[in-house]
Amino acid sequence: MYTQALDLPGQMPHLSEAKVPASAAEDALQADFDARIDADRKIEPKDWMPAAYRKTLIRQISQHAHSEVVGMLPEGNWITRAPTLKRKAILLAKVQDEGGHGLYLYSAAETLGVTREELVAALLSGKAKYSSIFNYPTLSWADMGVIGWLVDGAAIMNQIPLCRCSYGPYARAMIRICKEESFHQRQGYDALLAMMGGTPEQKAMVQDAVNRWWWPVLMMFGPSDSDSVNSAQTMRWGNQAHIER
């Protein structure tokens, strides 16, 4: 995913007010849940799950959805300024894909008992976060290529493990998203390759874009797992893979 922050929507009243089951019954449900996780079986929306698991998934999936939607903005700004009709059509398709990714993920989050209105309200109020990579300015057409090649490339590395995450709706959404992100990465590489075969000015434009985006892209991988307050439990639940950094 576009990992940089996971502390988003805040407490959802209808989740925090759920009745707490009797201790023995809760222990049995927890044991069954742990067994499903250990057996690498998917957790589905109607299955019992710990409140912390549900809340963590809402934060994770909604942050991912917000990042997909906000990620449309810097690229959408360049649709009318693409250098050729071919590049315009490719970028238009890419932006449309990102909007679709956001919809897939909002739908997955809704299966956890939160409404889309709550998620969007949290984003607009500033309670929810999205990847800060999309706050950087896109100063030239070469930035569109770098976003596709490097930003989407880093996102793919973070997202492929999520195709095997423990929550069924999220895992299934990620399979399609990763396939489409592969196209996004390839078109970015192709755009930069064309520019590197062009004029000295075009080559300089590519180098400038790579220089500006390189460190922000590296930050997409987030802190070391040992420095994260969420990683250990999230990996235990199967919703985050350990990536050597």
N, C-alpha and C positions, 0 to 999 in steps of 0.2 A: 504494500500500500504506500501512500504518500506519507511516510511516518515522520512526524516531528512533534505531535502533541495528541494526547488521547483524552484529556480532561475536558469533555464537552458538555452534553446537554443539561447537566444538573439533575437533581432528583425529580423523578416522574411521580406525581402524587399517587396514581392508581397502582404503581408498583410498590412503593414504600409502605402503602397501607394494606398490602396483602396479608391475610391471616397467617400466623405462624403455626404450622402443624404440631401435633403432640410430639414430644421428644423421640419416643420409640419409632413412630411412623416416619419422622423426619430422618432419623438415622438410617432406616431401611431404604428410603428414597435416595439418600445421599450415597449409600453403598451401591445401589443399582446404577446410579449416575456414574460413579467412579469406575465401576466395572465396564460400563459402555465406553468410557474414555480410554481405559487401559486396553480394551479389545479393539480400539480404533474403529468403533461404530459411530455413525452419525447421530447427533442429537437433533430431533425434529421439533417444530413449534409446539406440538401437543404433548411432548415429553416433559416430565418434571425436570427442572434445572434449578440449581442454587440461585438465590437472588443476586449474588455477586457476579455469577457467570452471565446472567441476563443483562445486568447493568453494564458490565464491561463490554459485552458485545454491542449494546446500543451505542456506547461511546465510540467503539472502534469502527463499526459499520457506518455510523452517521458521519464521523469525521472523514471517512473515505468517500462517502457520497458527496459531502460538501466540497471536497477537494476536486472531484471530477467536474462538478458544475462550475465552480469558480475557475477551474483550469480552462474553461471555454473562453474566458474573457480576453486574456492577452492574445490568443490566437485568432479569435473572432475579429479583433481589431485590425488584423492584417488581410482579411479576406478580400476586401476591395482594393488592396494595394499589392496583391500577388503579381509577380512579373509576367506571367503568362496565363492563358485560360486553363491550361493543364494544371498548373500549380494552384490556381484558384479552386478548381473542382476537387483536387486532392485535399486541400485544406478545409474546404466546406464539408467534405465527407468526414474528415477527422473530427471537426468540432461537433458534428452531428453525433458521431460515435460517443464522444465524451458525455454529451447530454444523456444518451441512452444508458451509459454506465451509471450515471447518477440515479436514473430511474430504477435500474435493476437493484441498486444498493438501498435506496429508500424503501423499496418494496420488501427487501430482505429484513430491514430494520423493523418494518411494520409488523412482521410476524412475531416480534418479541413483545408486542403489546403497547407500543408507542405510536402515536399518530404522526403523519407527515407534517401536519400543521405545527405540532410541538417541536419537531426537529428543525423546521425552517425558522420558526420563531426564535429558537435558541441560537441559530446562526446569525440572524439579523440583529439580535440583541447583543451579540458579542460573547455570549456564554459558551457557544460552541466554536471550535477552531477548525481551520483547514490548513493544508500544507503551506508554509510560508514561501515556498519556491515560487508561487504564483504572484507574489507581491513585487518581484523584481521586474524592472521595466524591459520591454522588448523594443530595442532601439533601431533594429534593422531587419531586413528580410532574413539574414543569416540566423537571427535568433530563432526563427521558426524551424530551421533545420536542426539547430542545437537542441531545442526543446524536444523535437521528435527523437533525435539520435541519443542524447545523453539523459534528459529528464525522463522520457518514457522508457529508456533502457534501464535506468535505475529503478523505476517503478515496477518494471517487469520482474526484476530480481527480487524485490520485496513481495510481489503479489503471487508469483508462481506457487510458493509454499501454501498460500491461502486456498488454493484449489483442493488441498487435502485437509483443510481445517475441520474441526469437529462439528461445527454447526452446519447442517445440511443446506439450508437456503443460501447461506453466504458462500459455501464451497461451490455450489452449482452456478451461482452468478459469476464467480471468479473464473470459471473455466471459459466462459464466453468472453469475458472482459480481457483475459490474457491473450486469447487468440486475436482479438481486435487490436490490442496494444502492440502486438508483433508487427502488424501493418504500419502502425504509427511510427514505430522505431525505424522500420525500413524506409519509409518515405522521407524521414528526416535525414537519414544517411544519404539517400539518393539526391536530395536537394543540395546538400553540402558538397557531394562529389561533383555535381554539375558546376557549382560555383568555383570549386578548386581547379576546374579545367578552363576557367574563364580568364578575365583580365587581372592584372596585379591588384587593382582596387577591390575586385570581388574576393580575391584570396585574402587580402588584408581584412576585409569585412568578416570573413569566416573566422580568422584568427582572433580578432577582437571579441567576437561572440563567444568563442570557446574560452578565452581568458576570463571573461566576465561570469560565465555560468559554471565553470569547473568546480569551484569551492561550494557554491550553493547546492550543486548536484550531489557532492559527497555528503553534505549534511542531511540529505534525504534518508540516509541509512540510520540516522539517529545516534544516540549515545551507545556506548558499549553496554551489552546486556547486564554486566555487573554494576553499572551505574543507573540502571532503570528500576523504578519502584514497581513497575507492572510486569516486566518480562518473565520473571520466574513463574508466577501463577498463570499467566497467559499461555506460556509454553506448556505448562502442566496440563492445561485444558485443551491443548492442541490447536490453539488459534493464533499461534505465532511460532515461527521456526527459528532456531538458533542459526545465525549467519556469522561466520568468522569475519571479523573486521580488522 
